[in-house]
Amino acid sequence: MQYKTDLEIAQAAKATNIGEIAQSLGISENELAPHGYDKAKVSLSILERLSSKRNGKLILVSALNPTPAGEGKTTVSIGLADALKKCDQNVCLTLREPSLGPVFGIKGGAAGGGYAQVIPMEDINLHFTGDMHAITSANNLLCAMLDNHIQHGNALGIDPRQILFKRCMDMNDRQLRNITCGLGGRLSGTPREDGFDITAASEVMAILCLATDLHDLKERLSRIIVGYTYENTPVTAKDLKAQGAMAALLKDAIKPNLVQTLEQTPCLMHGGPFANIAHGCNSYIATNLALHLSDYVVTEAGFGADLGAQKFLDIKCRQTGLWPDAVVLVVTVRALKFHGGKAKNDLVAPDIEAVERGIQNVYKHIDNLKDFYGLPTVVAINKFHTDTDEEIALVKTLCETKGVKAALTEVWEKGGEGGVELAKEVIRIAQPSKPVHPYELEDEIEVKIEKQAIAIYGACEVGLDTKALKSIKALKKHGYGKLPICIAKTQYSLSHDATLIGAPKDFCLTVRDVKLSAGAGFIVVLAGSIMTMPGLPTVPSAEAITIDDKGQIDGLF
């Protein structure tokens, strides 16, 4: 059977004027700044007229540990929103913006797939409304002001060997992970070691996504620690008088972007931190706005539930007072086969035994979401055409043994109609619950890491490298020990080791270092060999992307 590409489907779609989409959500004309016909920025002035009470139910979409084959979590999120609309619910979707790194790399974009997409797909996956570029500019302005301060006398006594804040760019480029800058003589700066992070890993991105308004944004930016003095005293963006100009660069980026699905369901798409190296959630402002404007809000958190969902619950919810009313756990038959020991190129052939082995990964996520966090949970089986009826029936039976329903989901092929079974189960189970966390903020940093590793990942212990112990000691000394933690690790395993698939037990989580994101309000714990600047694969997706003489893009998924 010949299927259309995601791009072909998106380009054939007819978008509704974005003003009409805004009106359907209760956003007035003077609260909208259109970027053409089919996308717009929503003014923060809307927050002034909304009541303090949130009316909507928050539905979090997460997944089992992803595989190189891809599981379609964003696609399911979009299809679920469309399905809820088909069930006569007032719904709004809130998603992250894509980074150009994965778009031109290997993972792809973040606009969904098949008949469960947000449009305009090309714009969203490329420059969109410029938020990524604004964040990059604000980040790099701080870096420039830091080096300029050192160049012109260094009144703060900044130690060039203890500069922590890196430059960034929205592209996978391993060549820039570690660089030497300031060469070329006295007028070209002070020579020092430096490096680049991808924009999605920038602390400025995390700050934008956790800020409540412009004032909070500026306050958070001021708290960014760029490095230490020769006396080991922290130096902040406020010390460099940089926060005002940085906030000015972000004056439009802080406003949520309004787009629509193929079925004209409103979508607030805003912010884009990765979940393996950052906290993996769209902006609080977009989520909060959606909860005021709709009865159901569907949002997703990056990668598996051990990363995105955990950070959503323990960082975003902890800082903002949010808490989901239900969680959707996306699984695929082929992912279960992978976690059951099958190779990536051998996931098409039916294999009941591999599915049964791989379900252990799903079980761990159900244990975490339903039993530990106490959240109403439903499994969404994202169907692929290679799945057999026997395999799907087995997944449903296996999930029932854990006390959760598994709903067959066919939104890629059928759009919202293919998600109605899932939507009805979400409506049935969604209800408020009391927030639960694996650690207390008052716990020591080492204790927080250990509690999370044991409760959420299934580790038996934590191993802290000498560098990590030294960094933890410094954070405690300067009064930052009571912040939540954000563990940066591989997305492919519950552990820090990508080769430990399924549901590994009795492993030691290895922590090589920790670093502070004071403005974002959390401590980043670097586990394993996770990189904050990814590289391109052997055959990057960019090789297939082109544009014709009439401006028509091709090869974009």
C-alpha positions in Angstrom: 0.0 0.0 0.0 1.4 3.4 -1.0 1.2 6.0 1.8 1.5 9.8 1.3 4.5 11.4 3.1 3.8 13.7 6.1 4.9 16.7 3.9 2.5 15.7 1.1 -0.4 15.5 3.6 0.5 18.8 5.2 0.9 20.6 1.9 -2.5 19.4 0.7 -4.3 20.6 3.9 -6.4 23.7 3.9 -5.7 25.9 6.9 -8.4 27.9 8.6 -7.5 31.6 9.2 -5.7 31.8 12.4 -8.0 34.5 13.6 -10.9 32.0 13.5 -8.9 29.5 15.4 -8.2 32.1 18.1 -11.8 33.1 18.3 -12.8 29.4 18.8 -10.5 29.4 21.8 -11.8 32.6 23.3 -8.8 34.8 22.2 -9.8 38.2 21.0 -8.5 40.0 17.9 -6.5 42.6 20.0 -4.8 39.7 21.8 -3.4 38.2 18.6 -0.4 39.2 16.5 -0.7 37.2 13.3 2.4 35.9 11.5 0.7 35.5 8.2 -2.5 33.6 7.5 -2.0 30.4 9.6 0.1 31.2 12.7 0.2 33.9 15.3 1.6 35.1 18.6 -0.7 35.4 21.6 -0.2 38.6 23.6 0.6 38.2 27.3 -2.1 40.8 28.0 -4.6 38.0 27.8 -3.4 36.8 31.2 -4.6 40.1 32.8 -8.3 39.4 31.9 -8.3 35.7 32.8 -9.4 34.6 36.3 -7.0 32.9 38.6 -8.9 29.6 38.4 -7.9 27.1 35.8 -10.9 25.3 34.4 -9.3 22.7 32.1 -8.3 19.1 32.8 -4.6 18.5 32.1 -3.7 15.3 30.1 0.0 14.5 29.9 1.2 12.3 27.1 4.4 10.3 27.7 5.8 7.0 26.4 7.9 4.0 27.1 11.6 4.3 26.5 11.9 5.3 22.9 13.8 3.2 20.3 15.6 4.2 17.1 12.5 3.3 15.2 10.4 6.1 16.8 7.2 5.7 18.7 5.0 8.7 17.5 4.3 10.4 20.8 3.7 13.8 19.3 1.5 12.2 16.6 -0.6 10.5 19.3 -0.8 13.8 21.3 -2.2 15.6 18.3 -4.6 12.8 17.4 -5.9 12.6 20.9 -6.6 16.3 20.9 -8.5 15.9 17.6 -10.4 12.9 19.0 -11.4 14.8 22.1 -12.8 17.5 19.8 -14.8 14.8 18.0 -16.2 13.8 21.4 -17.6 17.3 21.7 -15.0 18.5 24.1 -13.5 22.0 24.1 -9.8 21.1 23.8 -6.5 22.8 23.3 -3.2 21.2 22.5 0.1 22.4 23.9 3.4 21.2 22.3 7.1 22.1 22.2 8.6 23.7 19.2 11.1 21.7 17.1 14.8 22.3 17.1 16.6 22.5 13.7 19.1 20.0 15.1 16.8 17.0 14.9 15.1 18.3 11.8 18.3 18.2 9.9 19.7 15.3 11.9 17.9 12.0 12.4 14.9 12.3 14.8 12.8 14.5 12.6 10.5 17.4 13.4 7.9 18.0 16.1 4.7 18.6 14.0 3.3 15.0 14.2 2.8 12.7 11.3 0.3 11.3 8.8 -3.2 12.7 9.5 -2.3 13.8 13.0 -0.2 16.9 12.3 -0.1 20.6 13.2 0.3 23.0 10.4 2.0 24.9 8.7 4.4 22.0 9.0 7.2 23.5 6.9 7.3 26.7 8.9 7.0 24.9 12.3 9.9 22.6 11.5 12.1 25.4 10.1 12.3 28.9 11.5 8.6 29.2 12.7 8.2 32.6 14.4 11.8 33.0 15.4 11.7 31.9 19.0 14.8 29.6 18.7 16.8 32.4 17.2 15.8 34.9 19.9 16.8 32.4 22.6 20.1 31.8 20.8 20.7 35.6 20.6 19.9 36.2 24.2 22.2 33.4 25.3 25.1 34.6 23.1 24.6 38.2 24.2 25.4 37.1 27.7 28.5 35.3 26.5 29.6 38.4 24.6 29.1 40.7 27.6 31.0 38.2 29.8 34.0 38.1 27.6 33.8 41.9 27.0 33.9 42.5 30.7 37.1 40.4 31.0 38.6 42.3 28.0 38.0 45.7 29.6 39.7 45.3 32.9 37.7 42.4 34.5 36.5 44.5 37.5 34.6 41.5 38.9 37.7 39.3 38.9 36.2 36.6 36.8 38.5 33.5 36.5 38.6 32.6 32.8 39.3 29.0 33.8 36.0 28.8 35.7 33.5 30.1 33.1 30.5 27.8 33.0 28.1 29.4 30.6 28.5 28.3 27.0 27.5 29.8 23.7 24.7 28.0 21.8 23.3 27.5 18.3 20.2 25.7 17.1 22.0 23.0 15.1 23.7 19.6 15.7 27.4 20.4 15.4 29.8 18.2 17.4 32.8 20.3 16.1 31.8 23.1 18.4 31.5 21.1 21.6 34.9 22.1 22.7 36.7 25.1 21.2 39.5 27.6 22.0 38.4 31.2 21.5 39.9 34.7 21.9 42.9 34.0 19.7 44.5 36.6 17.4 46.1 39.0 19.9 45.1 41.4 22.6 42.4 43.2 20.5 40.7 39.9 19.8 39.9 39.0 23.3 41.3 36.8 26.1 42.2 33.3 25.0 40.3 30.6 26.8 38.6 27.2 26.4 34.9 27.4 25.5 32.2 25.4 23.8 28.7 25.4 22.4 25.4 23.8 23.6 22.5 23.2 21.3 19.8 26.0 21.9 17.4 23.4 23.3 19.9 22.8 26.1 20.5 26.4 26.9 19.5 27.6 30.3 17.8 30.5 28.6 15.4 28.0 26.9 14.6 26.4 30.3 14.0 29.8 31.8 11.6 30.9 29.0 9.6 27.7 29.5 9.3 28.1 33.3 8.8 31.9 33.5 5.3 33.1 34.5 5.5 36.5 32.9 8.0 39.1 31.6 9.0 40.2 35.2 9.7 36.6 36.2 11.6 36.1 33.0 13.9 39.0 33.7 14.4 37.9 37.4 15.3 34.4 36.3 17.7 35.7 33.7 19.4 37.8 36.3 20.2 34.7 38.4 22.1 32.8 35.7 25.5 32.0 37.0 28.1 32.5 34.2 31.2 31.5 36.2 33.3 32.1 39.3 35.8 34.7 40.4 39.4 34.0 41.5 38.0 33.9 45.0 35.4 31.2 43.9 32.4 33.6 44.2 29.6 33.1 41.7 29.2 35.7 39.0 25.7 36.2 37.6 24.1 37.8 34.6 22.9 40.5 37.0 26.5 41.3 37.9 27.2 41.9 34.2 24.0 44.0 33.9 22.9 41.7 31.0 19.4 40.6 32.1 17.5 43.7 30.7 18.9 43.4 27.2 18.4 39.6 27.2 14.8 40.0 28.2 14.3 42.7 25.5 15.5 40.1 22.9 12.9 37.7 24.3 10.0 40.1 24.3 8.2 38.3 21.5 9.6 34.8 22.1 7.9 34.7 25.5 4.5 35.0 23.8 3.0 31.5 22.9 2.5 30.6 19.2 -1.0 29.7 18.0 -1.3 27.1 15.2 -3.8 24.4 14.3 -4.1 20.7 13.6 -5.2 19.3 10.3 -8.7 19.1 11.9 -8.5 22.8 13.1 -8.0 22.0 16.8 -6.1 24.9 18.4 -2.5 24.3 19.4 -0.3 26.5 21.5 3.2 25.5 20.5 5.9 27.2 22.6 9.4 26.4 23.8 11.5 23.4 23.1 13.9 22.0 25.7 15.1 18.4 25.1 14.2 16.0 27.8 17.4 14.0 27.8 19.6 17.0 28.4 17.0 19.5 29.8 13.5 19.4 31.3 11.6 18.5 28.2 8.3 20.5 28.5 6.6 23.2 26.6 6.2 26.6 28.3 4.3 27.1 31.5 2.7 30.2 30.0 1.2 28.2 27.1 0.0 25.4 29.4 -1.5 27.8 31.9 -3.2 29.8 29.2 -4.7 26.7 27.6 -6.1 25.5 31.0 -7.9 28.8 31.3 -9.4 28.7 27.8 -10.4 25.0 27.3 -11.9 22.1 29.1 -9.2 19.6 28.1 -5.5 20.4 27.6 -3.3 17.8 25.9 0.4 18.3 26.4 3.4 16.0 25.9 6.7 15.6 27.7 9.8 14.6 25.8 11.1 11.0 25.3 10.1 8.3 27.8 8.2 8.7 31.1 11.5 8.3 33.0 12.6 11.6 31.5 9.9 13.9 30.2 7.1 12.9 32.4 9.3 12.7 35.5 10.7 16.2 34.9 7.2 17.5 34.1 6.0 16.3 37.4 9.0 17.0 39.6 10.2 20.3 38.0 7.5 22.0 36.0 4.6 21.0 38.3 6.6 21.6 41.4 7.5 25.2 40.4 4.1 26.1 39.0 1.4 24.3 40.9 0.3 22.2 37.9 -0.6 18.5 38.1 -2.1 16.2 35.4 -5.6 14.7 35.7 -4.5 11.7 33.6 -1.5 10.3 31.8 -1.4 8.6 28.4 1.5 6.2 27.9 2.3 5.6 24.3 3.7 2.2 23.3 4.3 0.5 19.9 4.5 -3.2 19.2 7.8 -2.7 17.4 9.2 -0.9 20.5 8.2 -3.8 22.7 10.0 -6.1 20.3 13.1 -3.9 20.5 13.0 -3.9 24.3 12.5 -7.6 24.1 15.8 -8.0 22.4 15.1 -7.8 18.7 17.4 -5.8 16.4 16.2 -2.5 14.9 16.1 -4.0 11.4 14.1 -7.0 12.6 11.0 -5.4 14.1 8.6 -6.1 11.3 8.2 -9.8 11.5 5.7 -11.0 14.1 7.2 -12.2 17.4 4.9 -12.7 20.3 7.7 -13.8 22.6 9.7 -10.6 22.0 6.5 -8.5 22.7 6.0 -10.4 26.0 9.6 -9.8 27.0 9.5 -6.1 26.1 6.4 -5.4 28.1 8.6 -5.2 31.2 9.7 -1.7 30.1 6.0 -0.6 29.9 5.3 -2.2 33.3 8.0 -0.1 35.0 6.5 3.1 33.5 3.0 2.0 34.6 4.4 1.3 38.1 5.9 4.8 38.2 2.9 6.7 36.8 0.0 4.9 38.3 1.4 3.5 41.5 4.1 5.9 42.5 2.7 9.2 41.3 -0.9 8.1 41.7 -2.0 9.3 38.3 -4.9 7.8 36.3 -3.1 6.1 33.4 -4.1 4.7 30.0 -1.8 3.0 27.5 -2.1 4.1 23.8 -1.1 1.4 21.4 0.1 3.5 18.4 -0.6 1.1 15.6 1.7 0.5 12.6 0.5 -1.5 9.5 3.0 -4.3 10.3 1.4 -5.0 13.7 -0.6 -8.2 13.9 -4.0 -8.6 15.6 -2.5 -11.3 17.9 0.3 -8.9 19.0 -2.1 -6.1 19.7 -4.4 -8.4 21.6 -1.5 -9.6 23.7 -0.5 -6.0 24.6 -4.0 -5.2 25.7 -4.1 -8.4 27.9 -0.7 -7.7 29.4 -1.7 -4.1 30.3 -4.9 -5.3 31.9 -2.8 -7.3 34.4 -1.4 -4.0 35.6 -4.8 -2.5 36.1 -4.8 -0.2 33.0 -6.6 -0.2 29.8 -4.7 -0.2 26.5 -6.6 1.6 23.7 -5.8 0.9 20.1 -4.8 4.2 18.4 -4.7 4.8 14.7 -4.4 8.5 14.4 -1.5 8.5 11.9 -3.8 6.8 9.4 -7.2 8.1 10.4 -6.7 11.4 12.3 -8.9 12.2 15.2 -11.3 9.3 14.3 -8.5 6.9 15.0 -8.2 8.2 18.6 -11.8 8.1 19.8 -11.3 5.0 21.8 -8.4 6.6 23.6 -10.2 9.9 24.1 -13.2 8.2 25.7 -10.9 6.4 28.1 -9.1 9.6 29.0 -12.5 11.3 29.7 -13.5 8.4 31.8 -10.4 8.2 34.0 -9.4 11.9 34.3 -9.6 13.2 37.8 -7.6 15.3 40.2 -5.0 13.7 42.4 -2.5 14.9 45.1 1.1 15.6 43.9 3.7 13.1 44.9 7.5 13.4 44.4 10.4 11.0 44.8 12.4 13.3 47.1 12.0 16.4 49.3 13.6 19.7 48.3 15.2 19.7 51.7 17.1 16.5 51.0 20.8 16.6 50.3 21.7 16.7 46.6 23.2 13.2 46.8 20.0 11.9 48.5 17.8 13.4 45.8 19.7 11.7 43.1 19.7 8.4 44.9 16.0 8.5 45.7 15.0 9.3 42.1 17.4 6.7 40.6 16.0 4.0 42.9 12.3 4.9 42.7 12.0 5.9 39.0 14.8 4.2 37.2 15.1 1.0 39.2 18.7 1.5 40.2 20.2 -0.1 43.3 22.8 2.6 43.9 24.4 5.8 42.6 28.0 6.3 41.8 29.3 9.9 42.0 32.6 10.6 40.2 35.1 12.8 41.9 34.2 15.8 39.7 30.5 15.4 40.6 31.3 15.3 44.4 33.4 18.5 44.0 30.6 20.3 42.2 28.0 19.2 44.7 30.2 20.5 47.5 30.5 23.9 45.8 26.7 24.1 45.2 26.0 23.5 48.9 28.6 26.0 49.9 26.9 28.8 47.9 23.4 27.9 49.1 22.0 26.0 46.1 21.4 22.6 47.7 17.7 22.8 48.1 16.8 23.0 44.4 15.1 20.1 42.4 17.3 18.0 40.2 17.2 17.5 36.4 19.0 14.3 35.5 20.5 14.4 32.0 20.8 10.8 30.7 20.2 8.7 27.6 16.5 8.4 26.5 16.9 4.8 25.3 17.2 3.2 28.7 15.8 3.6 32.2 19.5 3.6 33.2 22.3 5.9 32.0 23.5 3.1 29.6 21.7 3.0 26.3 22.5 -0.7 25.9 20.5 -1.7 29.0 17.1 -2.0 27.3 13.9 -3.4 28.8 13.6 -2.9 32.6 17.1 -3.2 34.0 17.6 -3.8 37.7 20.4 -3.7 40.2 22.5 -1.3 38.2 24.5 1.6 39.5 23.6 5.0 38.0 26.9 6.8 37.2 27.0 10.5 37.7 30.0 12.3 36.2 29.2 15.9 37.1 26.5 18.3 38.2 25.9 21.9 37.1 23.6 24.6 38.3 20.8 26.3 36.3 20.1 28.9 38.9 17.7 30.9 36.7 15.7 27.9 35.7 15.7 26.8 39.3 17.2 23.3 39.1 20.4 21.4 39.3 21.4 19.5 36.1 22.9 16.0 37.0 25.0 14.6 34.1 24.7 10.8 34.1 26.7 8.7 31.7 28.1 10.2 28.5 25.1 12.4 27.6 26.1 15.4 25.3 24.6 18.9 25.5 25.6 19.4 21.8 24.5 16.5 19.6 26.2 15.6 16.4 24.8 14.8 12.9 24.4 11.1 11.9 26.2 9.4 9.1 23.4 10.3 6.7 21.7 13.4 8.0 18.1 14.2 7.0 19.4 17.5 5.6 20.7 15.5 2.6 17.1 14.8 1.4 15.7 18.3 2.0 15.5 20.7 -0.9 13.3 23.5 -2.4 12.3 24.0 -6.0 12.4 27.2 -8.1 8.8 28.0 -7.1 9.6 27.8 -3.4 8.0 24.4 -2.7 9.9 22.4 -0.1 10.5 18.7 -0.6 12.1 15.9 1.5 11.0 17.3 4.8 9.7 13.9 6.3 
